[in-house]
Amino acid sequence: MTYEVLMAALTEFGLPSQVTLKKIRDRHRQLVRQYHPDKGAAPDNDKIRRINAAYKVLNEYISDYRFDFSKEIFWEQYPEERLQDQFYGVGLWGEKN
Protein backbone atom coordinates (compact mmCIF):
# COMPACT_ATOMS: atom_id res chain seq x y z
CA MET A 1 0.00 0.00 0.00
CA THR A 2 1.23 3.48 -0.79
CA TYR A 3 0.28 6.79 0.78
CA GLU A 4 -1.42 7.82 -2.46
CA VAL A 5 -3.63 4.71 -2.36
CA LEU A 6 -4.54 5.47 1.25
CA MET A 7 -5.42 9.08 0.41
CA ALA A 8 -7.45 7.94 -2.62
CA ALA A 9 -9.46 5.68 -0.31
CA LEU A 10 -10.16 8.58 2.05
CA THR A 11 -11.14 10.74 -0.92
CA GLU A 12 -13.50 8.04 -2.19
CA PHE A 13 -15.19 8.11 1.20
CA GLY A 14 -15.08 11.92 1.39
CA LEU A 15 -13.32 11.82 4.76
CA PRO A 16 -10.62 14.08 6.25
CA SER A 17 -7.14 12.81 7.10
CA GLN A 18 -8.00 12.43 10.80
CA VAL A 19 -10.96 10.15 11.28
CA THR A 20 -12.18 7.54 13.74
CA LEU A 21 -12.85 3.90 12.99
CA LYS A 22 -16.53 4.49 13.77
CA LYS A 23 -16.75 7.25 11.15
CA ILE A 24 -15.11 5.03 8.54
CA ARG A 25 -17.59 2.23 9.24
CA ASP A 26 -20.57 4.60 9.28
CA ARG A 27 -19.49 6.22 6.02
CA HIS A 28 -19.01 2.81 4.35
CA ARG A 29 -22.49 1.73 5.45
CA GLN A 30 -23.95 5.01 4.18
CA LEU A 31 -22.25 4.78 0.77
CA VAL A 32 -23.18 1.14 0.26
CA ARG A 33 -26.83 1.92 1.04
CA GLN A 34 -26.75 4.92 -1.29
CA TYR A 35 -25.30 3.05 -4.29
CA HIS A 36 -26.78 -0.40 -3.71
CA PRO A 37 -28.65 -1.78 -6.77
CA ASP A 38 -31.71 -2.61 -4.65
CA LYS A 39 -32.06 1.07 -3.80
CA GLY A 40 -34.02 1.62 -7.00
CA ALA A 41 -31.55 3.79 -8.86
CA ALA A 42 -29.58 2.59 -11.85
CA PRO A 43 -26.92 0.22 -10.48
CA ASP A 44 -23.40 1.60 -10.55
CA ASN A 45 -21.32 -1.54 -10.08
CA ASP A 46 -18.07 0.34 -10.62
CA LYS A 47 -18.86 2.76 -7.78
CA ILE A 48 -19.72 -0.12 -5.42
CA ARG A 49 -16.43 -1.83 -6.31
CA ARG A 50 -14.49 1.38 -5.62
CA ILE A 51 -16.27 1.86 -2.29
CA ASN A 52 -15.52 -1.70 -1.18
CA ALA A 53 -11.90 -1.47 -2.36
CA ALA A 54 -11.45 1.80 -0.47
CA TYR A 55 -12.95 0.23 2.66
CA LYS A 56 -10.58 -2.71 2.34
CA VAL A 57 -7.58 -0.35 2.09
CA LEU A 58 -8.71 1.70 5.10
CA ASN A 59 -9.46 -1.41 7.13
CA GLU A 60 -6.05 -2.88 6.28
CA TYR A 61 -4.30 0.33 7.32
CA ILE A 62 -6.21 0.52 10.60
CA SER A 63 -5.64 -3.14 11.48
CA ASP A 64 -1.86 -2.62 11.25
CA TYR A 65 -1.89 0.64 13.21
CA ARG A 66 -0.16 0.58 16.57
CA PHE A 67 -2.00 2.53 19.21
CA ASP A 68 -0.10 4.52 21.80
CA PHE A 69 -1.55 4.35 25.29
CA SER A 70 1.11 6.50 26.93
CA LYS A 71 0.08 9.16 29.41
CA GLU A 72 1.35 11.94 27.13
CA ILE A 73 -0.84 10.83 24.23
CA PHE A 74 -3.80 10.38 26.59
CA TRP A 75 -3.36 13.94 27.82
CA GLU A 76 -3.14 15.13 24.23
CA GLN A 77 -6.51 13.50 23.51
CA TYR A 78 -8.08 14.66 26.81
CA PRO A 79 -6.41 17.92 27.91
CA GLU A 80 -8.93 18.48 30.72
CA GLU A 81 -7.68 15.29 32.38
CA ARG A 82 -4.11 16.60 32.25
CA LEU A 83 -5.21 19.79 33.99
CA GLN A 84 -7.12 17.85 36.63
CA ASP A 85 -4.15 15.56 37.24
CA GLN A 86 -1.80 18.50 37.42
CA PHE A 87 -3.86 20.78 39.66
CA TYR A 88 -6.33 18.59 41.58
CA GLY A 89 -5.60 18.72 45.26
CA VAL A 90 -3.18 21.64 44.95
CA GLY A 91 -3.69 24.39 47.46
CA LEU A 92 -3.46 28.11 46.94
CA TRP A 93 0.33 28.20 47.32
CA GLY A 94 1.06 25.13 45.19
CA GLU A 95 1.36 22.49 47.92
CA LYS A 96 -0.57 19.23 47.58
CA ASN A 97 -3.45 18.76 50.00
N, CA, C and O atoms as CSV, one atom per row, in Angstrom:
chain,resi,resn,atom,element,x,y,z
A,1,MET,N,N,0.840,-1.172,0.000
A,1,MET,CA,C,0.000,0.000,0.000
A,1,MET,C,C,0.888,1.239,0.000
A,1,MET,O,O,1.903,1.289,0.695
A,2,THR,N,N,0.503,2.216,-0.770
A,2,THR,CA,C,1.230,3.483,-0.788
A,2,THR,C,C,0.373,4.560,-0.134
A,2,THR,O,O,-0.826,4.378,0.079
A,3,TYR,N,N,1.001,5.669,0.174
A,3,TYR,CA,C,0.278,6.791,0.780
A,3,TYR,C,C,-0.783,7.322,-0.180
A,3,TYR,O,O,-1.869,7.717,0.244
A,4,GLU,N,N,-0.465,7.329,-1.464
A,4,GLU,CA,C,-1.417,7.817,-2.460
A,4,GLU,C,C,-2.672,6.940,-2.502
A,4,GLU,O,O,-3.784,7.448,-2.641
A,5,VAL,N,N,-2.487,5.631,-2.381
A,5,VAL,CA,C,-3.629,4.705,-2.360
A,5,VAL,C,C,-4.480,4.962,-1.122
A,5,VAL,O,O,-5.709,4.959,-1.192
A,6,LEU,N,N,-3.818,5.184,0.013
A,6,LEU,CA,C,-4.537,5.470,1.251
A,6,LEU,C,C,-5.339,6.768,1.134
A,6,LEU,O,O,-6.495,6.826,1.552
A,7,MET,N,N,-4.727,7.802,0.568
A,7,MET,CA,C,-5.420,9.077,0.409
A,7,MET,C,C,-6.565,8.972,-0.612
A,7,MET,O,O,-7.595,9.629,-0.461
A,8,ALA,N,N,-6.380,8.153,-1.639
A,8,ALA,CA,C,-7.451,7.938,-2.619
A,8,ALA,C,C,-8.646,7.257,-1.951
A,8,ALA,O,O,-9.795,7.563,-2.273
A,9,ALA,N,N,-8.380,6.343,-1.030
A,9,ALA,CA,C,-9.462,5.675,-0.306
A,9,ALA,C,C,-10.219,6.673,0.570
A,9,ALA,O,O,-11.449,6.643,0.623
A,10,LEU,N,N,-9.499,7.543,1.246
A,10,LEU,CA,C,-10.156,8.575,2.054
A,10,LEU,C,C,-10.974,9.513,1.172
A,10,LEU,O,O,-12.078,9.914,1.541
A,11,THR,N,N,-10.437,9.860,0.014
A,11,THR,CA,C,-11.143,10.740,-0.917
A,11,THR,C,C,-12.409,10.067,-1.428
A,11,THR,O,O,-13.452,10.711,-1.545
A,12,GLU,N,N,-12.326,8.790,-1.729
A,12,GLU,CA,C,-13.500,8.038,-2.190
A,12,GLU,C,C,-14.614,8.081,-1.150
A,12,GLU,O,O,-15.796,8.137,-1.491
A,13,PHE,N,N,-14.222,8.054,0.122
A,13,PHE,CA,C,-15.193,8.110,1.203
A,13,PHE,C,C,-15.574,9.550,1.564
A,13,PHE,O,O,-16.545,9.772,2.287
A,14,GLY,N,N,-14.813,10.525,1.062
A,14,GLY,CA,C,-15.085,11.920,1.386
A,14,GLY,C,C,-14.766,12.243,2.839
A,14,GLY,O,O,-15.476,13.020,3.478
A,15,LEU,N,N,-13.697,11.645,3.360
A,15,LEU,CA,C,-13.324,11.824,4.756
A,15,LEU,C,C,-12.039,12.633,4.886
A,15,LEU,O,O,-11.207,12.626,3.979
A,16,PRO,N,N,-11.871,13.336,6.021
A,16,PRO,CA,C,-10.623,14.075,6.253
A,16,PRO,C,C,-9.496,13.126,6.628
A,16,PRO,O,O,-9.713,11.922,6.764
A,17,SER,N,N,-8.296,13.662,6.796
A,17,SER,CA,C,-7.139,12.810,7.096
A,17,SER,C,C,-7.143,12.304,8.533
A,17,SER,O,O,-6.467,11.318,8.823
A,18,GLN,N,N,-7.869,12.932,9.430
A,18,GLN,CA,C,-8.005,12.429,10.798
A,18,GLN,C,C,-9.447,11.993,10.993
A,18,GLN,O,O,-10.372,12.806,10.966
A,19,VAL,N,N,-9.616,10.700,11.189
A,19,VAL,CA,C,-10.963,10.153,11.279
A,19,VAL,C,C,-10.952,8.947,12.211
A,19,VAL,O,O,-9.932,8.272,12.352
A,20,THR,N,N,-12.073,8.684,12.837
A,20,THR,CA,C,-12.177,7.540,13.740
A,20,THR,C,C,-12.636,6.307,12.966
A,20,THR,O,O,-13.179,6.403,11.866
A,21,LEU,N,N,-12.403,5.157,13.571
A,21,LEU,CA,C,-12.852,3.899,12.990
A,21,LEU,C,C,-14.372,3.895,12.849
A,21,LEU,O,O,-14.899,3.402,11.852
A,22,LYS,N,N,-15.066,4.431,13.821
A,22,LYS,CA,C,-16.527,4.491,13.773
A,22,LYS,C,C,-17.001,5.301,12.571
A,22,LYS,O,O,-17.956,4.910,11.899
A,23,LYS,N,N,-16.344,6.423,12.296
A,23,LYS,CA,C,-16.750,7.251,11.152
A,23,LYS,C,C,-16.491,6.538,9.828
A,23,LYS,O,O,-17.269,6.671,8.884
A,24,ILE,N,N,-15.405,5.789,9.761
A,24,ILE,CA,C,-15.114,5.027,8.542
A,24,ILE,C,C,-16.200,3.986,8.315
A,24,ILE,O,O,-16.717,3.847,7.207
A,25,ARG,N,N,-16.542,3.259,9.367
A,25,ARG,CA,C,-17.585,2.230,9.240
A,25,ARG,C,C,-18.937,2.838,8.908
A,25,ARG,O,O,-19.662,2.311,8.064
A,26,ASP,N,N,-19.285,3.944,9.560
A,26,ASP,CA,C,-20.565,4.603,9.281
A,26,ASP,C,C,-20.633,5.115,7.844
A,26,ASP,O,O,-21.657,4.988,7.173
A,27,ARG,N,N,-19.531,5.691,7.388
A,27,ARG,CA,C,-19.493,6.220,6.018
A,27,ARG,C,C,-19.588,5.081,4.994
A,27,ARG,O,O,-20.262,5.227,3.973
A,28,HIS,N,N,-18.928,3.962,5.253
A,28,HIS,CA,C,-19.011,2.808,4.353
A,28,HIS,C,C,-20.455,2.320,4.274
A,28,HIS,O,O,-20.973,2.074,3.185
A,29,ARG,N,N,-21.091,2.183,5.409
A,29,ARG,CA,C,-22.488,1.734,5.450
A,29,ARG,C,C,-23.381,2.704,4.673
A,29,ARG,O,O,-24.258,2.281,3.920
A,30,GLN,N,N,-23.155,3.992,4.858
A,30,GLN,CA,C,-23.948,5.014,4.181
A,30,GLN,C,C,-23.756,4.949,2.661
A,30,GLN,O,O,-24.730,5.014,1.911
A,31,LEU,N,N,-22.524,4.824,2.212
A,31,LEU,CA,C,-22.249,4.777,0.774
A,31,LEU,C,C,-22.799,3.513,0.128
A,31,LEU,O,O,-23.332,3.557,-0.981
A,32,VAL,N,N,-22.669,2.389,0.821
A,32,VAL,CA,C,-23.185,1.137,0.264
A,32,VAL,C,C,-24.701,1.208,0.131
A,32,VAL,O,O,-25.255,0.766,-0.875
A,33,ARG,N,N,-25.366,1.753,1.123
A,33,ARG,CA,C,-26.826,1.921,1.040
A,33,ARG,C,C,-27.202,2.847,-0.108
A,33,ARG,O,O,-28.160,2.591,-0.838
A,34,GLN,N,N,-26.445,3.918,-0.261
A,34,GLN,CA,C,-26.747,4.916,-1.289
A,34,GLN,C,C,-26.606,4.342,-2.699
A,34,GLN,O,O,-27.430,4.635,-3.565
A,35,TYR,N,N,-25.587,3.537,-2.939
A,35,TYR,CA,C,-25.302,3.048,-4.290
A,35,TYR,C,C,-25.713,1.595,-4.519
A,35,TYR,O,O,-25.411,1.026,-5.569
A,36,HIS,N,N,-26.382,1.004,-3.571
A,36,HIS,CA,C,-26.780,-0.400,-3.712
A,36,HIS,C,C,-27.814,-0.544,-4.832
A,36,HIS,O,O,-28.708,0.295,-4.946
A,37,PRO,N,N,-27.713,-1.589,-5.660
A,37,PRO,CA,C,-28.652,-1.779,-6.774
A,37,PRO,C,C,-30.106,-1.928,-6.327
A,37,PRO,O,O,-31.014,-1.568,-7.075
A,38,ASP,N,N,-30.341,-2.443,-5.138
A,38,ASP,CA,C,-31.707,-2.608,-4.651
A,38,ASP,C,C,-32.341,-1.290,-4.214
A,38,ASP,O,O,-33.524,-1.250,-3.875
A,39,LYS,N,N,-31.570,-0.228,-4.223
A,39,LYS,CA,C,-32.061,1.074,-3.796
A,39,LYS,C,C,-33.054,1.664,-4.797
A,39,LYS,O,O,-33.796,2.587,-4.462
A,40,GLY,N,N,-33.071,1.143,-6.011
A,40,GLY,CA,C,-34.022,1.617,-7.004
A,40,GLY,C,C,-33.382,2.437,-8.109
A,40,GLY,O,O,-33.933,2.544,-9.205
A,41,ALA,N,N,-32.241,3.006,-7.834
A,41,ALA,CA,C,-31.552,3.790,-8.856
A,41,ALA,C,C,-30.818,2.836,-9.803
A,41,ALA,O,O,-30.692,1.640,-9.539
A,42,ALA,N,N,-30.348,3.395,-10.894
A,42,ALA,CA,C,-29.583,2.588,-11.847
A,42,ALA,C,C,-28.330,2.077,-11.143
A,42,ALA,O,O,-27.590,2.867,-10.557
A,43,PRO,N,N,-28.083,0.769,-11.190
A,43,PRO,CA,C,-26.923,0.225,-10.478
A,43,PRO,C,C,-25.606,0.743,-11.053
A,43,PRO,O,O,-25.405,0.777,-12.266
A,44,ASP,N,N,-24.735,1.136,-10.161
A,44,ASP,CA,C,-23.402,1.601,-10.549
A,44,ASP,C,C,-22.395,0.632,-9.920
A,44,ASP,O,O,-21.833,0.894,-8.857
A,45,ASN,N,N,-22.187,-0.489,-10.607
A,45,ASN,CA,C,-21.322,-1.540,-10.075
A,45,ASN,C,C,-19.891,-1.062,-9.871
A,45,ASN,O,O,-19.216,-1.490,-8.934
A,46,ASP,N,N,-19.431,-0.175,-10.747
A,46,ASP,CA,C,-18.066,0.337,-10.619
A,46,ASP,C,C,-17.906,1.146,-9.326
A,46,ASP,O,O,-16.886,1.043,-8.645
A,47,LYS,N,N,-18.910,1.940,-9.001
A,47,LYS,CA,C,-18.856,2.756,-7.780
A,47,LYS,C,C,-18.852,1.855,-6.543
A,47,LYS,O,O,-18.100,2.098,-5.599
A,48,ILE,N,N,-19.688,0.819,-6.547
A,48,ILE,CA,C,-19.723,-0.125,-5.419
A,48,ILE,C,C,-18.368,-0.815,-5.273
A,48,ILE,O,O,-17.886,-0.996,-4.154
A,49,ARG,N,N,-17.754,-1.198,-6.381
A,49,ARG,CA,C,-16.426,-1.831,-6.315
A,49,ARG,C,C,-15.398,-0.880,-5.727
A,49,ARG,O,O,-14.582,-1.283,-4.898
A,50,ARG,N,N,-15.430,0.391,-6.152
A,50,ARG,CA,C,-14.487,1.382,-5.624
A,50,ARG,C,C,-14.704,1.612,-4.127
A,50,ARG,O,O,-13.742,1.745,-3.371
A,51,ILE,N,N,-15.959,1.659,-3.707
A,51,ILE,CA,C,-16.268,1.857,-2.287
A,51,ILE,C,C,-15.733,0.690,-1.467
A,51,ILE,O,O,-15.093,0.893,-0.436
A,52,ASN,N,N,-15.993,-0.520,-1.922
A,52,ASN,CA,C,-15.522,-1.701,-1.182
A,52,ASN,C,C,-14.004,-1.815,-1.197
A,52,ASN,O,O,-13.411,-2.235,-0.203
A,53,ALA,N,N,-13.368,-1.451,-2.297
A,53,ALA,CA,C,-11.904,-1.473,-2.365
A,53,ALA,C,C,-11.314,-0.424,-1.418
A,53,ALA,O,O,-10.320,-0.687,-0.741
A,54,ALA,N,N,-11.919,0.754,-1.371
A,54,ALA,CA,C,-11.451,1.804,-0.468
A,54,ALA,C,C,-11.613,1.362,0.985
A,54,ALA,O,O,-10.732,1.602,1.810
A,55,TYR,N,N,-12.727,0.722,1.294
A,55,TYR,CA,C,-12.952,0.233,2.655
A,55,TYR,C,C,-11.918,-0.820,3.030
A,55,TYR,O,O,-11.433,-0.844,4.162
A,56,LYS,N,N,-11.583,-1.681,2.091
A,56,LYS,CA,C,-10.582,-2.708,2.340
A,56,LYS,C,C,-9.220,-2.068,2.637
A,56,LYS,O,O,-8.520,-2.500,3.552
A,57,VAL,N,N,-8.846,-1.048,1.872
A,57,VAL,CA,C,-7.575,-0.351,2.088
A,57,VAL,C,C,-7.563,0.306,3.468
A,57,VAL,O,O,-6.594,0.167,4.214
A,58,LEU,N,N,-8.643,1.024,3.809
A,58,LEU,CA,C,-8.705,1.702,5.105
A,58,LEU,C,C,-8.695,0.701,6.260
A,58,LEU,O,O,-8.033,0.918,7.274
A,59,ASN,N,N,-9.423,-0.378,6.097
A,59,ASN,CA,C,-9.458,-1.413,7.132
A,59,ASN,C,C,-8.082,-2.053,7.323
A,59,ASN,O,O,-7.664,-2.317,8.450
A,60,GLU,N,N,-7.391,-2.298,6.223
A,60,GLU,CA,C,-6.048,-2.881,6.284
A,60,GLU,C,C,-5.088,-1.942,7.004
A,60,GLU,O,O,-4.288,-2.376,7.832
A,61,TYR,N,N,-5.173,-0.653,6.683
A,61,TYR,CA,C,-4.303,0.331,7.323
A,61,TYR,C,C,-4.576,0.394,8.828
A,61,TYR,O,O,-3.645,0.424,9.632
A,62,ILE,N,N,-5.835,0.413,9.195
A,62,ILE,CA,C,-6.206,0.516,10.605
A,62,ILE,C,C,-5.801,-0.735,11.371
A,62,ILE,O,O,-5.353,-0.639,12.514
A,63,SER,N,N,-5.953,-1.904,10.762
A,63,SER,CA,C,-5.637,-3.139,11.479
A,63,SER,C,C,-4.146,-3.253,11.786
A,63,SER,O,O,-3.764,-3.939,12.734
A,64,ASP,N,N,-3.300,-2.594,10.999
A,64,ASP,CA,C,-1.858,-2.620,11.247
A,64,ASP,C,C,-1.370,-1.449,12.097
A,64,ASP,O,O,-0.186,-1.372,12.425
A,65,TYR,N,N,-2.272,-0.543,12.452
A,65,TYR,CA,C,-1.893,0.643,13.215
A,65,TYR,C,C,-1.573,0.255,14.653
A,65,TYR,O,O,-2.274,-0.559,15.255
A,66,ARG,N,N,-0.535,0.826,15.188
A,66,ARG,CA,C,-0.159,0.581,16.571
A,66,ARG,C,C,-0.630,1.775,17.410
A,66,ARG,O,O,-0.233,2.917,17.177
A,67,PHE,N,N,-1.462,1.485,18.360
A,67,PHE,CA,C,-1.998,2.533,19.209
A,67,PHE,C,C,-1.039,2.826,20.350
A,67,PHE,O,O,-0.377,1.930,20.873
A,68,ASP,N,N,-0.978,4.077,20.722
A,68,ASP,CA,C,-0.099,4.523,21.798
A,68,ASP,C,C,-0.964,4.866,23.007
A,68,ASP,O,O,-1.783,5.783,22.958
A,69,PHE,N,N,-0.773,4.129,24.078
A,69,PHE,CA,C,-1.547,4.354,25.287
A,69,PHE,C,C,-0.723,5.041,26.372
A,69,PHE,O,O,-0.996,4.890,27.563
A,70,SER,N,N,0.282,5.792,25.949
A,70,SER,CA,C,1.105,6.497,26.926
A,70,SER,C,C,0.315,7.654,27.540
A,70,SER,O,O,-0.660,8.139,26.964
A,71,LYS,N,N,0.754,8.073,28.702
A,71,LYS,CA,C,0.076,9.161,29.411
A,71,LYS,C,C,0.117,10.460,28.605
A,71,LYS,O,O,-0.848,11.224,28.612
A,72,GLU,N,N,1.227,10.713,27.912
A,72,GLU,CA,C,1.352,11.941,27.131
A,72,GLU,C,C,0.316,11.989,25.998
A,72,GLU,O,O,-0.304,13.025,25.760
A,73,ILE,N,N,0.140,10.879,25.317
A,73,ILE,CA,C,-0.840,10.827,24.233
A,73,ILE,C,C,-2.254,10.920,24.795
A,73,ILE,O,O,-3.118,11.562,24.198
A,74,PHE,N,N,-2.497,10.283,25.941
A,74,PHE,CA,C,-3.801,10.375,26.592
A,74,PHE,C,C,-4.122,11.828,26.915
A,74,PHE,O,O,-5.231,12.297,26.662
A,75,TRP,N,N,-3.149,12.537,27.473
A,75,TRP,CA,C,-3.359,13.940,27.816
A,75,TRP,C,C,-3.564,14.793,26.576
A,75,TRP,O,O,-4.290,15.786,26.618
A,76,GLU,N,N,-2.936,14.417,25.481
A,76,GLU,CA,C,-3.138,15.131,24.226
A,76,GLU,C,C,-4.586,14.974,23.749
A,76,GLU,O,O,-5.187,15.920,23.241
A,77,GLN,N,N,-5.135,13.770,23.919
A,77,GLN,CA,C,-6.509,13.495,23.509
A,77,GLN,C,C,-7.527,14.113,24.479
A,77,GLN,O,O,-8.607,14.536,24.066
A,78,TYR,N,N,-7.175,14.160,25.767
A,78,TYR,CA,C,-8.078,14.659,26.807
A,78,TYR,C,C,-7.351,15.691,27.671
A,78,TYR,O,O,-6.932,15.376,28.785
A,79,PRO,N,N,-7.197,16.915,27.172
A,79,PRO,CA,C,-6.414,17.921,27.908
A,79,PRO,C,C,-7.017,18.279,29.270
A,79,PRO,O,O,-6.284,18.665,30.181
A,80,GLU,N,N,-8.330,18.158,29.422
A,80,GLU,CA,C,-8.933,18.485,30.721
A,80,GLU,C,C,-8.478,17.497,31.797
A,80,GLU,O,O,-8.389,17.860,32.970
A,81,GLU,N,N,-8.192,16.264,31.410
A,81,GLU,CA,C,-7.684,15.286,32.375
A,81,GLU,C,C,-6.259,15.641,32.819
A,81,GLU,O,O,-5.896,15.436,33.977
A,82,ARG,N,N,-5.462,16.170,31.897
A,82,ARG,CA,C,-4.109,16.601,32.254
A,82,ARG,C,C,-4.174,17.726,33.283
A,82,ARG,O,O,-3.428,17.729,34.263
A,83,LEU,N,N,-5.071,18.676,33.050
A,83,LEU,CA,C,-5.210,19.787,33.989
A,83,LEU,C,C,-5.683,19.302,35.350
A,83,LEU,O,O,-5.189,19.759,36.381
A,84,GLN,N,N,-6.634,18.383,35.359
A,84,GLN,CA,C,-7.124,17.853,36.626
A,84,GLN,C,C,-6.017,17.103,37.362
A,84,GLN,O,O,-5.861,17.248,38.574
A,85,ASP,N,N,-5.248,16.300,36.621
A,85,ASP,CA,C,-4.152,15.560,37.240
A,85,ASP,C,C,-3.083,16.507,37.771
A,85,ASP,O,O,-2.490,16.266,38.823
A,86,GLN,N,N,-2.851,17.564,37.046
A,86,GLN,CA,C,-1.795,18.501,37.415
A,86,GLN,C,C,-2.200,19.379,38.604
A,86,GLN,O,O,-1.369,19.684,39.459
A,87,PHE,N,N,-3.473,19.785,38.660
A,87,PHE,CA,C,-3.861,20.782,39.664
A,87,PHE,C,C,-4.844,20.283,40.722
A,87,PHE,O,O,-5.113,21.009,41.680
A,88,TYR,N,N,-5.385,19.086,40.588
A,88,TYR,CA,C,-6.334,18.589,41.579
A,88,TYR,C,C,-5.625,18.365,42.905
A,88,TYR,O,O,-4.587,17.706,42.961
A,89,GLY,N,N,-6.173,18.898,43.935
A,89,GLY,CA,C,-5.600,18.725,45.262
A,89,GLY,C,C,-4.465,19.680,45.572
A,89,GLY,O,O,-3.793,19.531,46.593
A,90,VAL,N,N,-4.243,20.656,44.711
A,90,VAL,CA,C,-3.180,21.636,44.945
A,90,VAL,C,C,-3.796,22.849,45.627
A,90,VAL,O,O,-4.790,23.407,45.161
A,91,GLY,N,N,-3.193,23.239,46.724
A,91,GLY,CA,C,-3.694,24.386,47.465
A,91,GLY,C,C,-3.327,25.708,46.795
A,91,GLY,O,O,-2.734,25.741,45.717
A,92,LEU,N,N,-3.691,26.767,47.453
A,92,LEU,CA,C,-3.464,28.112,46.937
A,92,LEU,C,C,-2.001,28.413,46.662
A,92,LEU,O,O,-1.693,29.134,45.713
A,93,TRP,N,N,-1.100,27.884,47.460
A,93,TRP,CA,C,0.326,28.196,47.323
A,93,TRP,C,C,1.089,27.092,46.615
A,93,TRP,O,O,2.320,27.101,46.629
A,94,GLY,N,N,0.399,26.137,45.993
A,94,GLY,CA,C,1.062,25.127,45.195
A,94,GLY,C,C,1.372,23.831,45.907
A,94,GLY,O,O,1.883,22.899,45.286
A,95,GLU,N,N,1.075,23.742,47.207
A,95,GLU,CA,C,1.358,22.494,47.923
A,95,GLU,C,C,0.167,21.539,47.734
A,95,GLU,O,O,-0.982,21.964,47.608
A,96,LYS,N,N,0.479,20.248,47.719
A,96,LYS,CA,C,-0.566,19.226,47.583
A,96,LYS,C,C,-1.310,19.105,48.901
A,96,LYS,O,O,-0.713,19.156,49.976
A,97,ASN,N,N,-2.615,18.945,48.801
A,97,ASN,CA,C,-3.447,18.764,50.004
A,97,ASN,C,C,-3.496,17.326,50.404
A,97,ASN,O,O,-4.146,16.982,51.391
